């Protein structure tokens, strides 16, 4: 059967191009446009009709059918660079908001009392530390600013005594996840807001006021700390003692094989809690027990329930039917970037298997701290 095309209507359209110095006008052409009317099948919901395309080949396209997909503008906002000084940070709205949020958290937690500086007292200085917090897919989560004490200015026996930091063993993590998977238990991830600020100090520590937020009425006063600060040598121990004491009051017991694993067992109710600094992995034998445990923790600490486990210890976790899919892709990329090897070509064996390592022969590394940091990060691969 013959196919009749709809009537055509012509309109004038200027073909844009450079106008010469002689003032030549743009060329005007006549463009055929199909008159309104039903063309092809009904349009799907959410699409925008366009003039159909007329050509001689038999290929079917969206244009020939009379519709096109809505345009999705994908773009990424430019990140504000990490400031080098607190003064430059205060001029950037993103970092200033992060600093104000940190300062508000310190004040609301009653972290310190402003007092006149005692004569002869050691005042621990501090600094602002800025960092971009990314999600497991590499996208920006938030701008983070932290007021950190310079722990190296503390004096042993005066400003601090014992130090301790809980570090969960990877073997413990695999064991707990395997157990939860075999029992079909729900696994959730929790994050404690400003975890170290919950720890109470047994020593008397004085700290300088945060730069940029000095009390204008008492600029010469110092902060006598009531709670621990990030950067203090005893901060991890103070936080761990506070959190562990609360868990013991709830009926948990500390595992003998790993001090970062806490177990609750009452009859048929069982809860496993893994603690790594301020990151928590929680699994329970029932969803109701899991919810009650989270509520009990929220009554004492400011923490967020991040939902099902998705990112822990630099490991991206995807819960699939019948198991967990774990990937350290983003963690590896971060290590390569820190080492300045992001552009290096991959190889099956990235080290010299015949190298003779000596503690005395050869030039020392230029930055020993950076080398130790990379060596420590590789242990978690």
C-alpha positions in Angstrom: 0.0 0.0 0.0 1.1 3.5 -0.7 2.2 5.7 2.2 1.1 9.4 2.1 3.2 11.9 4.0 1.5 14.6 6.0 1.2 18.0 4.5 4.3 20.2 4.9 4.5 23.7 6.2 7.6 25.8 5.5 9.1 28.3 7.9 12.1 30.6 7.5 15.1 29.9 9.6 18.4 31.7 9.7 21.5 29.6 9.4 23.8 31.1 12.0 27.4 31.8 11.0 30.1 34.5 11.2 29.0 37.9 9.8 31.7 39.5 7.7 32.8 43.0 8.0 30.8 43.9 5.0 27.7 43.3 7.0 26.5 40.3 5.1 23.2 38.9 6.5 22.9 35.3 7.5 21.7 32.9 4.9 18.0 32.2 5.1 16.8 28.8 4.1 13.4 27.2 3.9 13.1 24.2 6.3 10.1 21.8 5.9 8.3 21.0 9.1 5.5 18.5 9.3 2.1 20.0 10.3 0.6 18.8 13.6 -1.2 15.6 13.5 -0.9 11.9 14.6 2.3 10.4 13.5 3.2 6.8 14.4 2.2 5.1 17.6 1.1 6.9 20.8 3.9 8.7 22.6 5.2 7.1 25.8 4.7 9.0 29.0 7.3 11.7 29.8 8.7 12.2 26.3 8.7 15.3 24.2 7.3 15.2 20.6 9.6 16.4 17.8 9.1 16.8 14.1 9.5 13.3 12.5 12.5 12.7 10.3 12.0 11.8 6.7 14.7 9.7 4.9 15.0 6.9 2.5 16.6 4.2 4.6 14.6 1.6 6.7 16.3 2.2 10.0 13.9 3.0 12.8 14.9 5.8 15.1 13.2 7.8 17.8 13.1 10.8 15.5 11.2 8.8 12.8 8.7 7.7 15.5 8.1 11.3 16.5 9.5 11.4 20.1 12.8 11.7 21.9 14.0 11.0 25.4 14.1 13.8 27.9 17.6 15.3 28.3 19.4 14.5 31.5 22.2 16.9 32.4 25.0 15.0 34.1 27.7 17.2 35.6 29.8 17.3 38.7 30.2 20.4 40.7 33.7 21.6 41.2 35.1 20.9 44.6 36.4 23.6 46.8 40.1 22.9 47.3 41.3 21.9 50.7 42.5 25.2 52.4 46.0 25.6 53.7 45.1 28.0 56.5 42.0 28.6 58.6 41.8 32.2 57.3 41.3 31.0 53.7 38.8 28.4 54.9 36.7 31.1 56.5 36.4 32.8 53.1 34.9 29.7 51.5 31.2 29.1 52.3 31.6 25.3 52.2 34.5 25.1 54.6 33.1 27.9 56.8 29.9 25.9 57.3 31.9 22.8 58.2 34.0 24.8 60.7 30.9 26.3 62.3 29.3 22.8 62.6 32.4 21.4 64.3 32.6 24.4 66.7 28.9 24.0 67.6 29.3 20.4 68.3 32.3 21.1 70.6 30.3 23.8 72.5 27.1 21.8 72.8 29.1 18.8 74.1 30.6 21.0 76.9 34.0 19.9 75.7 35.8 22.7 77.7 35.5 25.5 80.2 37.2 28.8 79.4 39.5 29.7 82.3 42.4 32.1 82.8 45.7 30.6 81.9 47.3 29.1 85.0 50.9 30.2 85.5 53.4 27.5 84.3 50.7 25.3 82.8 51.4 23.5 79.5 48.8 24.6 76.9 48.3 22.2 74.1 47.9 24.0 70.8 45.6 22.9 68.0 44.9 23.3 64.3 42.0 22.9 61.8 42.2 19.8 59.6 40.1 19.8 56.5 39.0 16.8 54.4 36.7 15.9 51.6 34.5 13.0 52.7 33.6 10.7 49.7 31.0 8.0 49.3 32.1 4.5 48.3 31.5 5.3 44.7 33.9 8.3 44.8 31.3 11.0 44.8 31.4 13.9 47.4 29.5 13.3 50.6 30.3 16.4 52.6 33.0 18.9 53.6 34.5 18.0 56.9 36.5 20.3 59.3 38.0 19.1 62.5 39.6 21.0 65.4 42.5 18.7 66.3 44.9 19.1 69.2 48.6 18.9 68.6 49.3 15.8 70.7 53.1 16.1 70.2 53.0 19.2 72.5 51.7 17.1 75.4 54.0 16.0 78.2 54.0 12.4 79.4 53.0 12.0 83.0 51.4 15.5 83.0 49.0 15.8 80.1 48.5 12.0 79.5 49.4 8.7 80.9 48.1 5.5 79.2 47.3 5.3 75.5 45.2 2.8 73.6 43.4 2.5 70.3 41.0 -0.3 69.4 41.7 -1.8 66.0 39.5 -4.7 64.8 41.1 -7.7 63.2 40.0 -8.5 59.7 39.7 -12.2 60.6 37.1 -11.1 63.2 35.2 -9.1 60.5 35.1 -12.1 58.1 33.9 -14.4 60.9 31.1 -12.2 62.0 29.9 -11.6 58.5 30.1 -15.3 57.6 28.0 -16.1 60.7 25.4 -13.4 59.9 25.2 -14.7 56.3 24.7 -18.3 57.3 22.0 -17.4 59.8 20.3 -14.9 57.4 20.7 -12.1 59.9 20.5 -8.4 59.1 23.8 -6.4 59.2 23.7 -2.7 59.8 26.3 0.0 59.9 26.4 2.8 62.5 28.5 6.0 62.7 29.1 7.9 65.9 29.2 11.7 65.5 32.3 13.2 67.1 33.1 9.9 68.8 36.2 11.1 70.7 34.3 14.0 72.2 32.4 11.5 74.3 35.4 10.3 76.2 36.0 11.8 79.7 39.5 12.9 80.7 41.1 11.8 83.9 44.0 14.3 83.5 43.9 18.1 83.6 44.6 19.3 80.1 44.6 22.9 78.8 44.2 23.7 75.1 44.2 26.9 73.1 40.9 28.3 71.8 40.0 27.2 68.2 41.5 29.6 65.6 38.9 31.8 64.1 36.5 31.2 67.0 38.3 33.0 69.9 36.0 34.4 72.5 36.1 38.2 72.0 35.4 38.9 75.7 38.2 36.6 76.9 40.8 36.3 74.2 43.6 35.4 76.6 41.7 32.6 78.3 42.4 28.9 77.6 40.2 25.8 77.4 40.3 23.4 80.3 39.1 20.2 78.7 36.3 18.2 80.2 36.1 15.8 77.2 38.8 14.5 75.0 39.7 16.1 71.6 40.9 14.5 68.4 44.6 14.5 68.4 45.1 14.0 72.1 47.2 10.9 72.9 44.7 9.6 75.3 41.6 10.3 73.1 41.2 6.8 71.7 41.5 5.2 75.1 39.0 7.6 76.7 36.4 7.0 73.9 36.9 3.2 74.0 36.5 3.2 77.8 33.3 5.2 77.6 31.8 3.1 74.9 32.8 -0.2 76.3 31.4 0.7 79.8 28.0 1.5 78.3 28.0 -1.8 76.3 28.8 -3.8 79.5 25.9 -2.1 81.3 23.6 -3.3 78.5 24.7 -6.9 79.0 27.4 -7.2 76.4 30.7 -9.0 77.1 34.0 -8.3 75.5 35.5 -11.0 73.4 38.8 -12.4 74.6 40.2 -12.9 71.1 39.5 -9.4 70.0 38.8 -6.3 72.2 36.8 -4.7 69.3 34.2 -7.4 69.3 31.3 -7.3 71.8 28.8 -10.1 72.2 25.3 -10.1 73.7 23.7 -13.4 74.4 20.5 -13.9 76.3 18.6 -17.1 75.5 17.8 -17.1 71.8 18.8 -13.4 71.4 22.3 -12.8 70.1 24.0 -9.6 69.0 27.5 -9.1 67.6 29.0 -5.6 67.6 32.3 -4.7 65.9 33.9 -1.4 66.8 36.6 0.3 64.8 37.3 3.8 66.2 33.9 5.4 65.4 32.6 2.9 62.9 30.3 0.2 64.1 29.0 -3.0 62.4 26.0 -4.5 64.2 24.2 -7.8 63.5 21.5 -9.5 65.5 19.4 -12.6 65.5 16.2 -10.7 64.8 15.2 -7.4 63.3 13.4 -6.3 66.5 16.5 -7.0 68.6 18.6 -5.1 66.1 16.3 -2.1 66.4 16.2 -2.2 70.2 20.0 -2.3 70.3 20.3 0.7 68.0 17.8 2.7 70.1 19.7 1.9 73.3 22.9 3.1 71.8 21.2 6.3 70.5 20.0 7.2 74.0 23.6 7.5 75.2 25.5 8.6 72.0 24.9 10.7 69.0 25.1 8.1 66.2 23.5 7.6 62.8 22.0 4.3 61.5 23.5 4.2 58.0 21.3 1.2 57.1 22.5 -2.1 55.7 26.3 -2.5 55.7 27.8 -0.9 52.6 31.2 0.5 53.4 33.6 -0.5 56.3 37.4 -0.4 56.6 37.7 0.8 53.1 35.7 -2.1 51.8 32.6 -1.6 49.6 30.0 -4.1 50.5 27.0 -5.0 48.4 24.4 -7.4 49.8 23.2 -9.7 47.2 21.0 -12.8 47.2 23.0 -15.6 48.8 26.1 -13.6 49.9 28.1 -10.3 50.1 30.1 -8.9 47.2 33.1 -7.0 48.6 35.4 -4.7 46.7 38.3 -2.5 47.7 38.6 -0.7 44.4 38.2 2.8 45.8 40.5 2.0 48.7 43.2 0.9 46.3 42.8 4.0 44.2 43.2 6.2 47.2 46.4 4.4 48.1 47.8 4.8 44.6 46.9 8.5 44.7 48.7 8.9 48.0 51.8 7.2 46.6 51.7 9.2 43.4 51.2 6.1 41.2 47.7 6.8 39.8 49.1 7.0 36.3 51.3 4.0 36.5 50.7 1.0 34.2 49.5 -2.2 36.0 51.5 -5.4 35.9 50.9 -8.9 37.3 53.8 -8.7 39.8 54.3 -5.1 40.9 57.4 -5.8 43.1 60.8 -7.1 42.5 60.7 -10.7 43.8 64.5 -10.9 43.9 65.2 -7.7 45.8 67.6 -7.8 48.8 66.3 -5.5 51.4 68.8 -4.2 53.9 68.5 -1.9 57.0 71.9 -0.4 56.4 72.7 -0.5 52.7 71.2 2.0 50.3 69.8 5.5 50.7 67.0 6.0 53.3 63.5 7.0 52.2 62.9 10.7 51.9 59.8 10.7 54.1 59.7 7.9 56.7 56.3 8.9 58.0 54.7 8.7 54.5 56.4 5.3 53.9 55.1 3.9 57.2 51.6 5.2 56.4 51.6 3.4 53.0 52.9 0.2 54.5 50.2 0.3 57.1 47.5 0.9 54.5 48.7 -2.1 52.5 48.1 -4.4 55.4 44.3 -4.0 54.9 44.3 -5.3 51.3 
